[in-house]
Amino acid sequence: MAEVRVPQVTEDVDESLIVLWYVSEGDTVEKGDALVEIQTEKAVSVIEAEESGTVIEINVKRGESAKVGTVIAKIE
């Protein structure tokens, strides 16, 4: 199982806003597929799937914030 975590986008920011999920629980994804768009005060980034599988859990919903390192989704 792969855990999708909030990355450290910039050195001085420790939290990101979930702007848009491109997937839902139960969706099948391939390695490299866009999963979620996150935003900090300084940047917007897209997190891609690090492995292929099925999205089994989304822990942080659109519009919510999460700290760097937080598991926001799981792929099995």
Order of alpha helices (4+ residues) and beta strands (2+ residues): beta-beta-beta-beta-beta-beta-beta-beta
